[in-house]
Amino acid sequence: MTSQPSSSSLPKVAILMATYNGEKYLAAQLDSLAAQTHTNWCLFVSDDGSIDGTKAILQSYQQKWGADRIQIRTGPMRGVAQNFLTMAIDTSVQADYYAFCDQDDVWLPSKLVAALEYLGGVSPEKPHLYCSRTAYVKDDLKIYAHSPSFVFPTSFRNALVQSIAGGNSMVFNRATKTLLERAAVLDVVLHDWWLYQLTTGAGGVVHLDQQAHILYRQHPMALIGGGGSVFCKLRRIWMIFHGEFKVYSDVSIKALNQSRHCLDDGSIRILDLFIRMRQAPKLWQRFRLLEVCGLYRQTWRGTISLLIAATFKKI
């Protein structure tokens, strides 16, 4: 009879959870972590000033699991992206792999195993980021839809203009964490979009698993919901014409410029072309630079919206 490996002999995963007033769903998420088939993990929770029962729930689980299993800290009080990134760049947080974790989802037992099956087969010297699709659920946890199935390559050319995966699905290796540490905590739109941009910009690899290993809870209190509904698609159009997407690009470009020391030469050239394209006064110049830049989104509708944004200087 073959014996099972002990937990300590398995790769260690540091799970990074940001919390804020999450008492309603937090216990279910914590229970789903305990049900992972990959058992060698520790949880770092950064609470951004909850005034409900979140901290009491965390403390009760810490008493049950032990302080070596769950560590609780105070967040930077600067929003969810800064909360996640502050944990991610903390040099005292050491493991073989790292996973972002939202407070209100439910992880399927296969979540960490699926990520480590990929990450364990790639070079540890190169930044690698694993992402997956997510299953959309409501309070009854019944799946009613999935996040989009993207098939075009993951790349810096795509990352500049599109975020393709939620941070709640992301698991990354130590080389990616080192990359985040080099970039430091910057003002970014979203921590997951930033990680996609930075990893591909540095010549790393982003892998998108077409299987869903997370029940992504959709509810009124969710900071960011699934983007597949008609309402979300209409909102993206609204974002373009009201300049919100342009503001997002401004923030991303500033962060990437501050992180040039992390980017490879090819990505720097693409970034500079993107900046020139946004500033070009004539339509034909913007279209030409957009073509040379090679930017693309993952769907034909998204690509059309990109062309519309370039037409009206809303990119």
Wavefront OBJ file of the C-alpha trace (Angstrom):
o trace
v 0.000 0.000 0.000
v 1.440 3.382 -1.036
v 1.576 5.908 1.772
v 0.345 9.448 1.216
v 2.928 12.255 1.438
v 2.881 14.232 4.656
v 1.631 17.792 4.523
v 5.075 19.205 5.328
v 6.634 17.442 2.321
v 4.277 19.213 -0.101
v 5.004 22.658 -1.593
v 3.889 25.409 0.761
v 1.262 27.907 -0.422
v 0.782 31.282 1.228
v -2.865 32.302 0.789
v -3.271 36.083 0.847
v -6.757 37.221 1.871
v -7.913 40.841 2.051
v -10.957 41.441 4.243
v -13.313 44.323 4.915
v -16.720 43.910 6.574
v -17.019 40.368 5.263
v -18.760 38.641 8.146
v -21.685 37.319 6.074
v -19.671 34.973 3.869
v -16.257 34.740 5.507
v -16.800 31.506 7.438
v -17.875 29.637 4.294
v -14.722 30.747 2.512
v -12.492 29.751 5.420
v -14.171 26.334 5.568
v -13.500 25.873 1.845
v -9.795 26.534 2.453
v -9.782 23.853 5.130
v -11.317 21.451 2.586
v -8.476 21.846 0.063
v -6.953 18.579 -1.086
v -3.576 20.313 -1.046
v -3.026 20.659 2.678
v 0.288 22.499 3.077
v -0.864 26.098 3.178
v -0.922 29.042 5.558
v -3.309 31.972 5.492
v -2.326 35.624 5.812
v -5.312 37.903 6.356
v -5.047 41.671 6.063
v -8.127 43.400 7.427
v -8.746 46.941 6.208
v -10.624 48.225 9.243
v -13.753 46.068 9.441
v -16.408 47.322 11.841
v -18.617 44.217 11.712
v -17.836 40.751 13.033
v -15.066 39.969 10.529
v -12.184 40.185 12.985
v -14.046 38.104 15.589
v -14.600 35.358 13.002
v -10.939 35.442 12.021
v -9.839 35.242 15.633
v -12.117 32.266 16.287
v -10.582 30.396 13.355
v -7.108 31.359 14.524
v -7.875 29.827 17.912
v -9.116 26.675 16.193
v -6.354 26.378 13.566
v -3.431 27.940 15.417
v -1.375 31.098 14.780
v 0.992 29.215 12.487
v -1.933 28.389 10.175
v -3.590 31.816 10.059
v -1.962 35.182 10.692
v -4.056 38.331 11.037
v -2.733 41.808 10.361
v -4.008 45.353 9.878
v -4.307 46.540 6.298
v -3.053 49.827 4.819
v -6.581 51.325 4.674
v -6.100 52.346 1.043
v -8.498 50.026 -0.749
v -8.550 46.430 -1.863
v -5.749 46.609 -4.456
v -3.319 48.177 -1.999
v -4.363 45.681 0.659
v -3.516 42.699 -1.551
v -0.297 44.189 -2.920
v 0.988 45.137 0.532
v 0.803 41.472 1.513
v 2.278 40.309 -1.791
v 5.440 42.416 -1.469
v 6.007 41.654 2.214
v 9.374 39.870 2.334
v 8.415 38.174 5.611
v 5.700 36.227 3.780
v 7.651 33.259 2.442
v 6.354 30.147 0.672
v 6.831 28.185 -2.536
v 3.669 29.615 -4.102
v 1.201 32.410 -3.378
v -2.558 32.671 -3.924
v -4.871 35.674 -3.766
v -8.122 34.958 -1.946
v -11.334 36.995 -1.690
v -13.390 36.916 1.485
v -16.744 35.994 -0.049
v -16.034 33.167 -2.511
v -15.961 29.411 -2.045
v -12.969 27.455 -3.282
v -13.597 24.016 -4.698
v -11.344 21.347 -3.127
v -9.337 21.109 -6.368
v -8.373 24.801 -6.433
v -4.801 24.598 -5.145
v -4.053 21.190 -6.644
v -4.985 22.411 -10.125
v -2.770 25.482 -9.788
v 0.198 23.521 -8.469
v -0.089 20.911 -11.199
v 0.727 23.693 -13.645
v 3.205 25.673 -11.548
v 5.082 22.586 -10.459
v 5.917 21.771 -14.080
v 7.440 25.117 -15.091
v 10.787 26.778 -14.452
v 10.902 28.332 -10.979
v 13.383 30.922 -12.253
v 10.813 32.605 -14.492
v 7.706 34.487 -13.341
v 4.648 32.291 -13.833
v 1.069 33.239 -13.038
v -1.755 30.695 -12.985
v -5.337 31.895 -13.474
v -8.583 30.055 -14.052
v -12.142 30.632 -15.068
v -14.645 31.078 -12.264
v -18.178 29.803 -11.751
v -20.720 32.507 -10.948
v -23.058 31.707 -8.049
v -25.453 33.498 -5.727
v -26.229 32.777 -2.094
v -27.493 29.278 -2.831
v -24.062 28.462 -4.390
v -25.728 27.019 -7.487
v -23.756 27.716 -10.649
v -25.674 29.818 -13.176
v -22.830 30.959 -15.463
v -19.068 30.939 -15.956
v -16.538 33.637 -16.656
v -15.586 33.931 -20.355
v -13.454 31.284 -22.024
v -10.620 33.250 -23.611
v -8.522 31.507 -26.253
v -6.154 34.144 -27.628
v -2.622 34.189 -26.195
v -1.946 35.909 -22.906
v 0.572 38.693 -23.533
v 1.609 42.211 -22.640
v -0.157 43.425 -25.802
v -3.400 42.089 -24.370
v -2.662 43.037 -20.760
v -2.276 46.722 -21.626
v -5.934 46.943 -22.640
v -7.700 44.093 -20.845
v -7.835 42.253 -17.550
v -8.678 38.620 -18.283
v -8.896 36.888 -14.894
v -9.980 37.653 -11.368
v -7.427 37.849 -8.597
v -9.479 35.256 -6.722
v -8.275 32.666 -9.256
v -4.592 33.674 -9.261
v -1.727 31.577 -7.918
v 1.891 32.507 -8.647
v 5.416 31.331 -8.014
v 8.225 32.898 -6.003
v 9.766 34.532 -9.079
v 6.517 36.436 -9.618
v 6.469 37.526 -5.981
v 10.051 38.779 -6.323
v 8.912 40.745 -9.373
v 6.123 42.356 -7.323
v 8.620 43.199 -4.596
v 10.879 44.921 -7.151
v 7.963 46.967 -8.448
v 6.801 47.858 -4.903
v 3.259 48.979 -4.081
v 2.059 51.459 -6.689
v -1.276 53.089 -7.376
v -2.986 50.686 -9.775
v -6.531 50.122 -10.998
v -6.845 46.523 -9.786
v -4.288 44.193 -8.245
v -5.160 41.346 -10.641
v -4.924 43.466 -13.784
v -1.632 44.868 -12.523
v -0.232 41.379 -11.932
v -1.189 40.379 -15.489
v 0.496 43.500 -16.875
v 3.634 43.191 -14.768
v 4.142 39.451 -15.289
v 3.801 39.593 -19.069
v 5.721 42.879 -19.226
v 8.678 41.234 -17.511
v 8.689 38.323 -19.946
v 6.839 35.986 -17.611
v 4.115 33.515 -18.517
v 0.417 33.713 -17.678
v -1.518 30.448 -17.901
v -5.322 30.497 -18.084
v -6.991 27.264 -16.959
v -10.261 26.738 -18.827
v -11.706 24.852 -15.856
v -13.356 26.695 -12.976
v -12.156 25.910 -9.461
v -13.895 28.756 -7.626
v -17.501 29.579 -6.846
v -17.438 33.332 -7.442
v -20.238 34.728 -5.339
v -22.278 37.537 -6.934
v -24.085 39.727 -4.428
v -24.911 43.420 -3.927
v -21.977 43.983 -1.560
v -19.385 42.521 -3.963
v -16.780 45.096 -4.922
v -16.330 43.618 -8.391
v -18.797 41.223 -9.958
v -18.750 38.997 -12.975
v -18.580 40.734 -16.318
v -20.711 38.542 -18.536
v -24.123 40.160 -18.135
v -25.720 42.551 -20.609
v -25.534 45.257 -17.939
v -21.759 44.762 -17.572
v -21.268 44.905 -21.339
v -23.261 48.147 -21.539
v -21.281 49.526 -18.626
v -18.020 48.897 -20.484
v -19.362 50.932 -23.431
v -20.349 53.662 -20.986
v -16.846 53.562 -19.496
v -15.291 54.222 -22.902
v -17.420 57.220 -23.861
v -17.309 58.792 -20.408
v -13.531 58.559 -20.228
v -13.298 56.009 -17.417
v -11.273 53.552 -19.501
v -8.914 56.391 -20.454
v -8.372 57.140 -16.779
v -7.603 53.450 -16.183
v -5.017 53.599 -18.969
v -3.475 56.704 -17.402
v -3.093 54.896 -14.071
v -1.656 51.756 -15.699
v 0.849 53.705 -17.791
v 2.073 55.647 -14.770
v 2.599 52.416 -12.796
v 4.343 50.716 -15.723
v 6.613 53.723 -16.255
v 7.552 53.558 -12.580
v 8.330 49.850 -13.097
v 10.446 50.111 -16.257
v 13.307 48.470 -14.390
v 11.126 45.332 -14.219
v 10.087 45.236 -17.890
v 11.914 43.581 -20.775
v 13.015 45.564 -23.833
v 10.157 44.340 -26.021
v 7.530 45.383 -23.505
v 9.112 48.813 -23.076
v 8.894 49.352 -26.839
v 5.221 48.320 -26.828
v 4.520 50.603 -23.871
v 6.166 53.569 -25.596
v 4.200 52.913 -28.789
v 1.004 52.730 -26.752
v 1.788 56.112 -25.188
v 2.504 57.613 -28.631
v -0.699 56.145 -30.034
v -2.815 57.704 -27.274
v -1.250 61.099 -27.916
v -1.368 61.015 -31.722
v -3.546 63.906 -32.987
v -4.750 62.305 -36.236
v -7.020 59.279 -36.528
v -4.875 57.551 -39.160
v -1.834 57.956 -36.909
v -3.642 56.359 -33.977
v -4.855 53.451 -36.104
v -1.399 52.946 -37.590
v 0.299 52.968 -34.186
v -2.395 50.674 -32.806
v -1.565 48.211 -35.576
v 2.193 48.484 -35.010
v 1.660 48.116 -31.278
v -0.308 44.921 -31.889
v -2.780 45.510 -29.069
v -5.786 43.215 -28.911
v -8.628 42.106 -26.685
v -9.870 38.547 -26.292
v -13.152 38.889 -28.225
v -14.166 40.550 -31.477
v -16.558 42.789 -29.553
v -13.715 43.842 -27.312
v -11.487 44.554 -30.305
v -14.219 46.698 -31.865
v -14.547 48.633 -28.605
v -10.783 49.150 -28.687
v -11.019 50.637 -32.179
v -13.906 52.870 -31.081
v -11.885 54.057 -28.095
v -8.930 54.866 -30.364
v -11.229 56.712 -32.777
v -12.505 59.087 -30.106
v -9.209 59.309 -28.154
v -10.824 57.494 -25.227
v -8.138 54.844 -24.835
l 1 2 3 4 5 6 7 8 9 10 11 12 13 14 15 16 17 18 19 20 21 22 23 24 25 26 27 28 29 30 31 32 33 34 35 36 37 38 39 40 41 42 43 44 45 46 47 48 49 50 51 52 53 54 55 56 57 58 59 60 61 62 63 64 65 66 67 68 69 70 71 72 73 74 75 76 77 78 79 80 81 82 83 84 85 86 87 88 89 90 91 92 93 94 95 96 97 98 99 100 101 102 103 104 105 106 107 108 109 110 111 112 113 114 115 116 117 118 119 120 121 122 123 124 125 126 127 128 129 130 131 132 133 134 135 136 137 138 139 140 141 142 143 144 145 146 147 148 149 150 151 152 153 154 155 156 157 158 159 160 161 162 163 164 165 166 167 168 169 170 171 172 173 174 175 176 177 178 179 180 181 182 183 184 185 186 187 188 189 190 191 192 193 194 195 196 197 198 199 200 201 202 203 204 205 206 207 208 209 210 211 212 213 214 215 216 217 218 219 220 221 222 223 224 225 226 227 228 229 230 231 232 233 234 235 236 237 238 239 240 241 242 243 244 245 246 247 248 249 250 251 252 253 254 255 256 257 258 259 260 261 262 263 264 265 266 267 268 269 270 271 272 273 274 275 276 277 278 279 280 281 282 283 284 285 286 287 288 289 290 291 292 293 294 295 296 297 298 299 300 301 302 303 304 305 306 307 308 309 310 311 312 313 314 315
